[in-house]
Amino acid sequence: MKPLAGFLLVSSSLSLCCLLLSKFLEPEYFSSAEFDVRVINGFRTNSSLPLVIWCSSDDHGDIGGRALQEGDDFGWVARANFWGAAAHFLCTVKWDGMRKRFDAFVAGRDGRRCGPLRKCSWLVREDGFYFSSDEVSWKKDFSWF
């Protein structure tokens, strides 16, 4: 094999490897990315009081909200820019005299933890707020107070 042909083969192989890595390892940092964000009413003793949620973003403005009965959800698509930033969604949640503001999505924090499916789910329960990237395994992130 001639030296130039060997160099081109190695160069092409490296380019292909870099392309594959950028597509599969951390896609949110190599292109603009969309994340499915969802907040679910996970109260077990909800009675007749709904969980009220209202969300907004500096970039997207007021995205609205709703009153969620047990099992209902409120969701939207968060878009992070090329650098994995510029997406921040803040929500206020109220239920039976309790009120909590929380960061439902922050691109720099959630880009990796939302997993390869880019699913960022919150389950709100009586004892706090749980996060999941697959809606199967939930981890308590913080309490109401």
N, C-alpha and C positions, 0 to 999 in steps of 0.2 A: 504494500500500500504506500502510495506517495505521501510525503509529510503534509502537504496541503489538504489532501483528501482526509487524512486522519484528524487534522485540526478541525475541519468542517464538521466531521462526524461527532467529535467531542463537543464542539460548540453547539451543534443542533441538539444533542442529548441534554446538555446543561440547560438550554433554553426550554426544552420540553419539561424537564424536571421542575424548573422555577414556575412555569405556567401551571403545572399540576398542583404544586404546593400552594400557590396563591389561590387556587380554586377550592381546595379541600381543607386546608388547615385553618385559616383565619380569613374567611371571605369578607367579613365586615370591615377589614382594614385595607382591602385592596380594591374595593369598588363601593359604590353607594349600596346600602343594604336596607331591606325592609324587615321590620320585626312585628310580629303579631303580639299585641299587648292586650291582656284580658284581666278584669277584676271580677271575681265571683263571690256572691253572697253564700258563705259557707256556714251560716248560723244554724245550729241544730234546734234551738228553741226560739225561733224567730217571732213567734206569736203573730200579731197582725201588723207589727211595725216593720216597715221596709228599711233596708240599708240604702241611704241616699248618698250618691256619689256625684261629684262634679270635677271635671279635669280641664286643664289648660296647658299651653306650651308657649314659650317665648317666640318660637318660630312659627307656630301654627295657630296661635291665638286660642280662643275659647273653643274647646271641642265638645262641650256640652256635658250632659249627665243624665241620670235617671234614678228613679226609685226602684230598687231591686228587691223582689220577694225572695224567699229561700230558694237557692239553686239558680236564680237568674244571674246574668252576667252583663257586663258593659265592656266593649272592646273597640280597638282601633289599630291602625297601622302606623308605626313610628318609622320614620326614615332617617337614617344616619348618612352623613355625607362621606366623601372619599376618605377622609381621615378618621372616620369612626366617631365623629363629634356632631355637634349642632342639633342634637335631639335630646330634649329634656321635657318630660311631662310630669306635672305636679297635680295631684288629686287631693280633694278634701272629701272625707267620708264621715257620715254622721249616723248614729244609731242610738236611740233611747238615752239622750243626754250625753253620750260620748261623742267626741269629735277628734279627728286626727287628720293632719296634712302629711302626705308622704310622697316621695319621688317614685312614681310608678314606673318610669323608664328614664334612665340616664345612659346615653350611648357609651361613654367611657367605662361605666361600671357594669352595664348589662350586656355589652357586645359579646363577651365570652360566656357569661353565665347563662344566657338564654339558649345556648347550645347550637348545634348545627342546623336545627330546624327553625331557629330564630323565633322561638316561642317563649314569651315572658308572661307567666300567669301568676296572679295573686289570688289567694283564697282568704277572705276576711272571716274570722271566727270570733267568738266571744272573748277568747284569751289573746288574740293578736292577729298578725298578718303573716301569712305563709307564702313562700315563693316556690315555683316549680318551672322547669323547662320542658316537662313532659306531661304534666297534670296527673302523674301517677305517684311520684315521690315528692312530698311537700316538706319544706324545711322552714321552721319558724324564723322569720327575719327580725321582727320586733313586736312589742306589746302595744296596747292602746295608750298606756301612760308611761 
